[in-house]
C-alpha cells in the first residue's frame, strides 16, 4: 500500500515531501503501533541548548510532553521525550547527504535522564557534606546515586534507561540494489544512523546486527523501533533540566 501510494504520486518535489512522511505514518506506523503513541514532525532541543532542525517523523514516549508551533502542525520536542526519529526519503541514494546531515544534528543532542542528573548533583552533595563536617555537624551517609543501578540482570535487556543520544532511523522508498551496499552505507555513518529500511528493494540493516530482505525487513524495522520506545524509566523534572545551565554545578564546585 505504501509503495502504491508513492508510485501514484511519483517522486515529489521538496515542497511536497511531507506527503512521503504522511504516507509512511498513515499506512504503516499508525496501523502497527498502539494508539497511545503519537507521531509528529518538528524540531528537537536538549538541556545543553543544542537543536536538531526539522525532523521528518518523531515518535514520542506516551507519558511525555511536547509543544505545538501550530495546531496540527510541527511541534517542539524535548529530547528526553523522544523515543526515536525517522527520516523518510523518496530516493535514499540520491538524498543520502540530506538524510545524513539531519541525522548528525539529531545525534548531537544529549538527553539527561535520572542517572545523568545524579552524576551532575554528586559534586553538590559532596560539597554540602564537607560543609556540614567543617561546621562541626555529624557526618551523614550520602544518598545512593541512581547511575550505579541502571541495568537489569538480564541477557536480553541490559539497559534500564534509553541511550543518551536519540535513535535515528532512515527510510527510503527507493534504495540500493544489494544488501552489501546497504550495510556499507550504514556502517559508513559511524553510529550516527541506527538502522536503514528501504522499500524498493525491501531490505533492512541495523547497527545491532539485524539484517533481512523481504517481509522480514518490515518486522525487524518495527522490532528495532520497539526496542527503544518500550523503555520503562523514571524521568527528571523538565524544569530542572531546561531552566538550569548544564555547567551550573560544575562552575560552582570546580575547585572542590
SVG drawing of the C-alpha trace seen along z (x, -y; Angstrom):
<svg xmlns="http://www.w3.org/2000/svg" viewBox="-5 -29 45 43">
<polyline fill="none" stroke="black" stroke-width="0.4" points="0.0,0.0 2.8,-2.4 4.6,-1.8 1.3,-2.0 0.7,-5.5 4.2,-6.5 4.2,-5.2 0.9,-7.0 2.4,-10.4 5.8,-9.8 8.9,-11.4 7.6,-14.6 9.3,-18.0 10.8,-19.1 7.8,-21.4 5.6,-18.3 7.9,-15.9 5.5,-15.9 3.4,-13.5 6.0,-10.8 6.1,-11.2 2.4,-11.2 2.1,-8.2 4.6,-6.2 2.8,-7.2 -0.8,-6.7 -0.4,-3.5 2.2,-1.8 3.3,-3.2 -0.1,-4.2 -1.5,-0.8 1.2,1.1 1.8,-0.9 -0.6,-1.1 -2.8,-4.2 -1.0,-5.8 2.0,-6.6 2.0,-9.9 3.8,-10.5 4.7,-14.1 7.3,-16.3 9.3,-19.3 12.4,-20.3 14.2,-18.7 16.1,-20.6 18.1,-19.4 19.2,-20.8 22.5,-21.8 20.7,-24.2 21.5,-22.1 18.8,-22.0 18.2,-19.4 16.4,-21.4 13.3,-19.9 12.9,-16.2 10.5,-14.2 9.0,-11.8 9.3,-12.0 7.9,-9.1 7.1,-10.4 7.1,-8.5 3.4,-8.3 3.9,-9.8 5.7,-12.9 5.1,-16.4 5.8,-18.4 4.7,-21.8 2.9,-22.8 4.0,-25.6 0.6,-25.5 -2.3,-23.3 -1.9,-20.2 1.5,-21.3 5.1,-20.9 6.0,-20.6 8.9,-21.4 10.2,-18.3 12.3,-18.0 14.9,-15.3 14.1,-13.3 10.6,-12.8 11.6,-11.4 11.7,-7.6 13.2,-7.7 13.3,-9.8 12.8,-8.7 13.9,-10.4 11.9,-9.4 13.2,-9.9 11.7,-9.1 15.1,-8.1 17.6,-7.4 20.7,-7.0 20.1,-10.4 19.1,-12.1 21.7,-10.4 23.7,-13.5 20.5,-15.4 19.4,-12.5 22.8,-12.1 23.0,-15.9 19.8,-15.7 20.9,-12.5 24.1,-14.2 22.2,-17.1 19.9,-14.8 22.9,-12.7 24.4,-15.9 21.6,-16.1 22.4,-14.8 19.5,-13.6 19.5,-13.9 17.9,-11.0 17.9,-10.3 21.4,-8.7 22.8,-11.6 21.2,-14.1 22.6,-12.2 26.1,-12.5 25.6,-16.2 24.4,-16.5 27.1,-14.3 29.6,-17.2 27.0,-19.3 26.2,-16.6 29.9,-16.1 30.4,-19.8 27.4,-20.1 28.6,-17.2 32.1,-18.7 30.5,-22.0 28.4,-20.1 31.6,-18.5 33.5,-21.8 30.7,-23.3 31.0,-20.5 27.8,-18.6 28.0,-14.8 28.6,-13.2 25.7,-11.7 25.8,-9.0 25.3,-10.4 22.2,-9.2 23.0,-6.3 23.1,-7.7 20.9,-6.1 23.5,-5.8 25.0,-2.9 21.8,-0.9 20.9,-1.3 20.9,2.2 18.5,5.2 20.2,8.5 19.0,10.0 20.7,11.3 18.0,9.8 17.5,6.4 20.7,4.8 19.7,1.1 17.1,-0.3 17.4,-3.8 17.4,-4.8 20.7,-5.8 21.9,-9.3 21.6,-10.0 18.3,-9.9 17.9,-6.9 17.9,-7.7 16.2,-5.5 16.3,-6.2 13.6,-5.0 13.9,-5.2 11.0,-4.4 13.8,-3.6 17.2,-2.3 20.3,-0.5 20.1,2.7 22.2,5.0 22.3,5.8 26.1,5.3 25.8,1.7 23.1,1.0 25.4,2.4 28.3,0.4 26.3,-2.8 25.0,-2.2 28.5,-1.4 30.0,-4.5 27.9,-6.7 29.9,-5.5 26.9,-5.1 25.1,-8.3 22.4,-6.2 21.0,-3.3 19.1,-1.5 18.0,-1.8 14.9,-0.4 14.4,-0.6 11.1,0.4 12.2,0.9 14.0,3.3 12.6,4.3 15.7,4.6 16.7,3.7 20.0,3.4 20.8,2.1 23.8,1.5 22.6,4.2 23.4,6.8 19.8,7.4 19.6,7.7 17.0,9.1 15.2,8.9 11.6,9.2 8.7,9.1 11.1,9.8 12.7,6.4 9.5,4.7 9.2,6.9 12.8,6.2 12.3,2.4 9.3,2.4 11.1,4.6 14.1,2.2 11.8,-0.8 10.0,1.1 13.4,1.8 13.8,-1.9 10.2,-3.0 9.4,-0.4 12.0,-1.6 10.5,-2.0 12.3,-4.7 12.0,-7.5 12.3,-11.0 13.9,-14.1 11.6,-17.1 12.0,-19.0 12.1,-22.3 15.3,-21.0 16.9,-20.3 15.8,-23.2 15.9,-26.1 19.3,-25.3 22.5,-25.7 24.2,-22.3 27.6,-23.7 26.0,-25.4 27.2,-22.9 30.5,-22.3 31.3,-26.1 30.3,-26.3 32.2,-23.2 35.1,-23.0 37.5,-24.0 36.3,-21.3"/>
</svg>
